[in-house]
Protein backbone atom coordinates (compact mmCIF):
# COMPACT_ATOMS: atom_id res chain seq x y z
CA UNK A 1 0.00 0.00 0.00
CA UNK A 2 1.43 3.40 -0.86
CA UNK A 3 1.79 6.17 1.74
CA UNK A 4 -1.24 8.18 0.57
CA UNK A 5 -3.53 5.15 0.83
CA UNK A 6 -2.10 4.24 4.22
CA UNK A 7 -2.66 7.77 5.55
CA UNK A 8 -6.22 7.78 4.25
CA UNK A 9 -6.97 4.40 5.86
CA UNK A 10 -5.38 5.37 9.18
CA UNK A 11 -7.18 8.72 9.16
CA UNK A 12 -10.51 7.00 8.72
CA UNK A 13 -9.77 4.50 11.49
CA UNK A 14 -8.62 7.30 13.79
CA UNK A 15 -11.73 9.42 13.29
CA UNK A 16 -14.27 6.57 13.42
CA UNK A 17 -13.54 4.84 16.72
CA UNK A 18 -17.08 4.41 17.96
CA UNK A 19 -17.39 7.11 20.58
CA UNK A 20 -17.45 10.85 20.00
CA UNK A 21 -14.71 11.44 22.57
CA UNK A 22 -12.34 8.93 21.00
CA UNK A 23 -13.17 10.12 17.48
CA UNK A 24 -12.29 13.68 18.46
CA UNK A 25 -9.17 12.90 20.45
CA UNK A 26 -7.59 10.27 18.23
CA UNK A 27 -8.87 11.58 14.91
CA UNK A 28 -7.79 15.16 15.53
CA UNK A 29 -4.44 14.04 16.89
CA UNK A 30 -3.85 12.08 13.70
CA UNK A 31 -4.94 15.00 11.51
CA UNK A 32 -2.64 17.41 13.33
CA UNK A 33 0.43 15.21 13.75
CA UNK A 34 0.53 12.72 10.89
CA UNK A 35 1.82 15.04 8.13
CA UNK A 36 5.21 15.11 9.89
CA UNK A 37 5.37 11.38 10.63
CA UNK A 38 7.76 8.93 9.05
CA UNK A 39 6.99 5.24 8.51
CA UNK A 40 8.07 4.32 12.06
CA UNK A 41 5.62 6.83 13.52
CA UNK A 42 2.87 5.48 11.27
CA UNK A 43 3.68 1.97 12.51
CA UNK A 44 3.43 3.26 16.10
CA UNK A 45 0.06 4.85 15.41
CA UNK A 46 -1.26 1.79 13.61
CA UNK A 47 -0.40 -0.32 16.67
CA UNK A 48 -2.02 2.28 18.93
CA UNK A 49 -5.26 1.96 16.97
CA UNK A 50 -5.45 -1.69 17.99
CA UNK A 51 -5.77 -0.65 21.65
CA UNK A 52 -9.07 -0.01 23.43
CA UNK A 53 -10.38 3.56 23.30
CA UNK A 54 -10.70 3.77 27.08
CA UNK A 55 -7.03 2.89 27.43
CA UNK A 56 -5.90 5.46 24.84
CA UNK A 57 -8.04 8.15 26.47
CA UNK A 58 -6.60 7.30 29.90
CA UNK A 59 -3.03 7.44 28.56
CA UNK A 60 -3.71 10.79 26.85
CA UNK A 61 -5.20 12.24 30.03
CA UNK A 62 -2.37 10.88 32.17
CA UNK A 63 -4.75 8.81 34.29
CA UNK A 64 -2.79 5.63 33.67
CA UNK A 65 0.65 4.94 32.27
CA UNK A 66 0.86 3.57 28.74
CA UNK A 67 2.79 0.37 28.06
CA UNK A 68 6.49 0.96 27.42
CA UNK A 69 6.19 0.24 23.69
CA UNK A 70 4.08 3.42 23.30
CA UNK A 71 6.40 5.73 25.25
CA UNK A 72 8.14 8.41 23.22
CA UNK A 73 7.57 11.72 21.46
CA UNK A 74 4.31 10.71 19.78
CA UNK A 75 2.69 9.72 23.08
CA UNK A 76 3.89 12.97 24.65
CA UNK A 77 2.29 14.86 21.76
CA UNK A 78 -0.95 12.93 22.29
CA UNK A 79 -0.89 13.89 25.98
CA UNK A 80 -0.53 17.63 25.26
CA UNK A 81 -4.08 17.78 23.88
CA UNK A 82 -3.19 21.03 22.10
CA UNK A 83 -4.74 19.77 18.89
CA UNK A 84 -8.29 19.90 20.30
CA UNK A 85 -10.41 23.06 19.96
CA UNK A 86 -11.40 24.78 23.18
Residue pairs with C-beta under 8 A, 6 or more apart in sequence:
1 9
6 42
7 34
7 42
10 30
10 34
10 42
10 45
10 46
10 49
11 27
11 30
11 31
11 34
13 49
14 26
14 27
14 29
14 30
14 31
14 45
14 49
15 23
15 26
15 27
15 28
15 30
15 31
16 23
16 27
17 23
17 26
17 27
17 53
18 53
19 53
21 53
21 57
22 53
22 56
22 57
24 84
25 56
25 57
25 60
25 81
25 84
26 49
26 53
26 56
28 83
28 84
29 60
29 77
29 78
29 83
30 45
31 83
32 83
33 74
33 77
33 83
34 41
34 42
34 45
37 45
37 74
41 74
44 70
44 72
44 74
45 74
47 69
47 70
48 56
48 70
55 64
55 66
56 78
58 64
59 65
59 66
59 70
59 75
59 78
59 79
60 78
60 79
60 81
61 79
62 79
66 75
